[in-house]
Amino acid sequence: MEQFFETARPLVTYIGPLVLFVLGALWALDQHNSRFESKLAAVSALVALALLLNLNSYVILDYAVSLGLVAITALVIVQLMRKHPSYGQNWRQNWLIWLVILLGGLASLWLFGHYYQQDIRNVTIKVMLSTEPAPETLDQRRSADWEQRTAERFGQKTGAQVMIIPAPANATQRLEAYLKQFDAPQHIDHWRTNPINDVDVFTIDLAWTGIMQQYAADLTSALQEVQKQFIPAITVNNTINGKLVAIPWHIDIGLLYYRKDLLKKYDIPEPPRTWSDLETAARVIQQGERETNPYFWGFIWQGKAYEGLTCNALEWQASNGNPTIINSKGEANLNNLQTIAAFERARNWIGDISPPNSTSFDEGKTFDTWMEGNAAFMRNWPYAYRASQEASWAAEGDRVGVTLLPQGDGMNARPAATLGGWQLIVNAETRHKQKKAAIEFVRFLTQKETQKDLAIATGKLPVWNALYEDQTMLRELNFPKNLDLRESITNAVTRISPQIVESYPAISKAYFEEVHKLLKGEKPAEAAVRDIEIKLQQELSR
């Protein structure tokens, strides 16, 4: 009966019909007393008046009026039995009458108790989703608008209030902020005054479930069944030691964006299938565009020392045939020719087809450069496709292309995209009505209709499996028909494995820091890969 009171309807709308049903049933069972009809009419008038009062915003008054209706009904029944002995005698001999009274009483108790447990009207919860006040990008504006609108819809549906708290957009900074607050000195006064500890719902990268599990409420009983509707690839690491730590919210995969108009302008027949093809096309377009735009580059991506670089670098090595950082035996798996060659290739892009300051690019800076019309190719997440349509250079239409990332060289080379995405967790310290409201908000964000609205409004990929057959959503997203999103998600490269679910952030940090040094030219690829393995083995042995 979890969803019995899913809308913000006042209790009186349930109690009113119940008391009328009980009195009506009693009258139908024994109509000898002419006064019964007048009393039924009087109670009906009271119920009608209570319903007209619109008590939804007045919680205490709603409970008081509901209790009053039950009390009045009980008094009517007692009065009829006392004032009319023969009528009362009639009732004592009629077991159906007593059954109606008993069931009516039990139903009233159940309604009051269960409604109180489910009632989250006037409850306020704080949530951290994916917004921050500055710097503001087009994606963040879209997300912020959608989040605010969705929070208001949830409030209209349940009566609860949702306060959206800004969170760092940079994934690594966000995790550091979370851990800094949760792992701060454990004095109870400090715990109560921490701004993050006061937040009820968080978004976390899908790779953080292990390190965040101790701070997350167990969602098994409330939301385990919901996960069965999601794409399996994004749920595998959400349950740890029997505890459902997080619920998927939306999915990311790495994609290659390109300028259709520039491919046509420079007689390039199709988007690149290999990194070599991309390098050739990027140089041709870059050279031509530089005649009028000195800031133009062939290929932009995320090279800053943060989680985004882990995603990019994993795609490079996976496309060369090495899809794991840690293998199935729990060992570092990087010191090989495929990985070294992939990293060397990426380093050689810098200053050639990619900006010299590529090692400072995150998603926001990459996307801004793209929107300014200063790049031919871009590696980014799915949201960028919808948002790119609003670039000034795309105003004439059909100028934005998107496809799989290129494949590398050698055996087992293939197009490789890192699986990303964000999950929702409920703070383990959230209690009572706030916990109920927080769980219901997570349920609301992950229900099918909300997921579809998220995809259409922001371009983010939903977690519901069935939505990838929804023609309305697919038409609005307007991805190329030859790009099978669900298949791409299923085949995406995962950063995390059961062996490192709890140590992943440290593993990733060691990985992207060394790759960053390599990209900056501080050490050769062989030395960087060797140092990464040493650091990873140290983390794994802890």
Secondary structure in CASP SS format (residue, H / E / C, confidence):
PFRMAT SS
TARGET T0000
AUTHOR 0000-0000-0000
METHOD secondary structure of the structure
MODEL  1
M C 1.00
E C 1.00
Q C 1.00
F C 1.00
F C 1.00
E C 1.00
T C 1.00
A C 1.00
R C 1.00
P C 1.00
L C 1.00
V H 1.00
T H 1.00
Y H 1.00
I H 1.00
G H 1.00
P H 1.00
L H 1.00
V H 1.00
L H 1.00
F H 1.00
V H 1.00
L H 1.00
G H 1.00
A H 1.00
L H 1.00
W H 1.00
A H 1.00
L H 1.00
D C 1.00
Q C 1.00
H C 1.00
N C 1.00
S H 1.00
R H 1.00
F H 1.00
E H 1.00
S H 1.00
K H 1.00
L H 1.00
A H 1.00
A H 1.00
V H 1.00
S H 1.00
A H 1.00
L H 1.00
V H 1.00
A H 1.00
L H 1.00
A H 1.00
L H 1.00
L H 1.00
L C 1.00
N C 1.00
L H 1.00
N H 1.00
S H 1.00
Y C 1.00
V H 1.00
I H 1.00
L H 1.00
D H 1.00
Y H 1.00
A H 1.00
V H 1.00
S H 1.00
L H 1.00
G H 1.00
L H 1.00
V H 1.00
A H 1.00
I H 1.00
T H 1.00
A H 1.00
L H 1.00
V H 1.00
I H 1.00
V H 1.00
Q H 1.00
L H 1.00
M H 1.00
R H 1.00
K H 1.00
H C 1.00
P H 1.00
S H 1.00
Y H 1.00
G H 1.00
Q H 1.00
N H 1.00
W H 1.00
R H 1.00
Q H 1.00
N C 1.00
W H 1.00
L H 1.00
I H 1.00
W H 1.00
L H 1.00
V H 1.00
I H 1.00
L H 1.00
L H 1.00
G H 1.00
G H 1.00
L H 1.00
A H 1.00
S H 1.00
L H 1.00
W H 1.00
L H 1.00
F H 1.00
G H 1.00
H H 1.00
Y H 1.00
Y H 1.00
Q H 1.00
Q H 1.00
D C 1.00
I C 1.00
R C 1.00
N C 1.00
V C 1.00
T E 1.00
I E 1.00
K E 1.00
V E 1.00
M C 1.00
L C 1.00
S C 1.00
T C 1.00
E C 1.00
P C 1.00
A C 1.00
P C 1.00
E C 1.00
T C 1.00
L H 1.00
D H 1.00
Q H 1.00
R H 1.00
R H 1.00
S H 1.00
A H 1.00
D H 1.00
W H 1.00
E H 1.00
Q H 1.00
R H 1.00
T H 1.00
A H 1.00
E H 1.00
R H 1.00
F H 1.00
G H 1.00
Q H 1.00
K H 1.00
T H 1.00
G C 1.00
A C 1.00
Q E 1.00
V E 1.00
M E 1.00
I E 1.00
I C 1.00
P C 1.00
A C 1.00
P C 1.00
A C 1.00
N C 1.00
A H 1.00
T H 1.00
Q H 1.00
R H 1.00
L H 1.00
E H 1.00
A H 1.00
Y H 1.00
L H 1.00
K H 1.00
Q H 1.00
F H 1.00
D C 1.00
A C 1.00
P C 1.00
Q C 1.00
H C 1.00
I H 1.00
D H 1.00
H H 1.00
W H 1.00
R H 1.00
T H 1.00
N C 1.00
P C 1.00
I C 1.00
N C 1.00
D C 1.00
V C 1.00
D C 1.00
V E 1.00
F E 1.00
T E 1.00
I E 1.00
D E 1.00
L H 1.00
A H 1.00
W H 1.00
T H 1.00
G H 1.00
I H 1.00
M H 1.00
Q H 1.00
Q H 1.00
Y H 1.00
A E 1.00
A C 1.00
D C 1.00
L C 1.00
T H 1.00
S H 1.00
A H 1.00
L H 1.00
Q C 1.00
E C 1.00
V H 1.00
Q H 1.00
K H 1.00
Q H 1.00
F E 1.00
I C 1.00
P H 1.00
A H 1.00
I H 1.00
T C 1.00
V C 1.00
N C 1.00
N C 1.00
T E 1.00
I E 1.00
N C 1.00
G C 1.00
K E 1.00
L E 1.00
V C 1.00
A C 1.00
I E 1.00
P E 1.00
W E 1.00
H E 1.00
I E 1.00
D E 1.00
I E 1.00
G C 1.00
L E 1.00
L E 1.00
Y E 1.00
Y E 1.00
R E 1.00
K H 1.00
D H 1.00
L H 1.00
L H 1.00
K H 1.00
K H 1.00
Y C 1.00
D C 1.00
I C 1.00
P C 1.00
E C 1.00
P C 1.00
P C 1.00
R C 1.00
T E 1.00
W H 1.00
S H 1.00
D H 1.00
L H 1.00
E H 1.00
T H 1.00
A H 1.00
A H 1.00
R H 1.00
V H 1.00
I H 1.00
Q H 1.00
Q H 1.00
G H 1.00
E H 1.00
R C 1.00
E C 1.00
T C 1.00
N C 1.00
P C 1.00
Y C 1.00
F C 1.00
W E 1.00
G E 1.00
F E 1.00
I E 1.00
W C 1.00
Q C 1.00
G C 1.00
K C 1.00
A C 1.00
Y C 1.00
E H 1.00
G H 1.00
L H 1.00
T H 1.00
C H 1.00
N H 1.00
A H 1.00
L H 1.00
E H 1.00
W H 1.00
Q H 1.00
A H 1.00
S H 1.00
N C 1.00
G C 1.00
N C 1.00
P C 1.00
T C 1.00
I C 1.00
I E 1.00
N C 1.00
S C 1.00
K C 1.00
G C 1.00
E C 1.00
A E 1.00
N C 1.00
L C 1.00
N C 1.00
N C 1.00
L H 1.00
Q H 1.00
T H 1.00
I H 1.00
A H 1.00
A H 1.00
F H 1.00
E H 1.00
R H 1.00
A H 1.00
R H 1.00
N H 1.00
W H 1.00
I E 1.00
G C 1.00
D C 1.00
I C 1.00
S E 1.00
P C 1.00
P C 1.00
N C 1.00
S H 1.00
T H 1.00
S H 1.00
F C 1.00
D C 1.00
E H 1.00
G H 1.00
K H 1.00
T H 1.00
F H 1.00
D H 1.00
T H 1.00
W H 1.00
M H 1.00
E C 1.00
G C 1.00
N C 1.00
A E 1.00
A E 1.00
F E 1.00
M E 1.00
R E 1.00
N E 1.00
W C 1.00
P C 1.00
Y H 1.00
A H 1.00
Y H 1.00
R H 1.00
A H 1.00
S H 1.00
Q C 1.00
E C 1.00
A C 1.00
S H 1.00
W H 1.00
A H 1.00
A C 1.00
E C 1.00
G C 1.00
D C 1.00
R C 1.00
V E 1.00
G E 1.00
V E 1.00
T E 1.00
L C 1.00
L C 1.00
P C 1.00
Q E 1.00
G C 1.00
D C 1.00
G C 1.00
M C 1.00
N C 1.00
A C 1.00
R C 1.00
P C 1.00
A C 1.00
A C 1.00
T E 1.00
L E 1.00
G E 1.00
G E 1.00
W E 1.00
Q E 1.00
L E 1.00
I E 1.00
V E 1.00
N E 1.00
A C 1.00
E C 1.00
T C 1.00
R C 1.00
H H 1.00
K H 1.00
Q H 1.00
K H 1.00
K H 1.00
A H 1.00
A H 1.00
I H 1.00
E H 1.00
F H 1.00
V H 1.00
R H 1.00
F H 1.00
L H 1.00
T H 1.00
Q C 1.00
K H 1.00
E H 1.00
T H 1.00
Q H 1.00
K H 1.00
D H 1.00
L H 1.00
A H 1.00
I H 1.00
A H 1.00
T H 1.00
G C 1.00
K C 1.00
L E 1.00
P E 1.00
V C 1.00
W E 1.00
N H 1.00
A H 1.00
L H 1.00
Y H 1.00
E H 1.00
D C 1.00
Q H 1.00
T H 1.00
M H 1.00
L H 1.00
R H 1.00
E H 1.00
L H 1.00
N C 1.00
F C 1.00
P C 1.00
K C 1.00
N C 1.00
L C 1.00
D C 1.00
L H 1.00
R H 1.00
E H 1.00
S H 1.00
I H 1.00
T H 1.00
N C 1.00
A C 1.00
V E 1.00
T C 1.00
R C 1.00
I C 1.00
S C 1.00
P H 1.00
Q H 1.00
I H 1.00
V C 1.00
E C 1.00
S C 1.00
Y H 1.00
P H 1.00
A H 1.00
I H 1.00
S H 1.00
K H 1.00
A H 1.00
Y H 1.00
F H 1.00
E H 1.00
E H 1.00
V H 1.00
H H 1.00
K H 1.00
L H 1.00
L H 1.00
K C 1.00
G C 1.00
E C 1.00
K C 1.00
P C 1.00
A H 1.00
E H 1.00
A H 1.00
A H 1.00
V H 1.00
R H 1.00
D H 1.00
I H 1.00
E H 1.00
I H 1.00
K H 1.00
L H 1.00
Q H 1.00
Q H 1.00
E H 1.00
L H 1.00
S C 1.00
R C 1.00
END
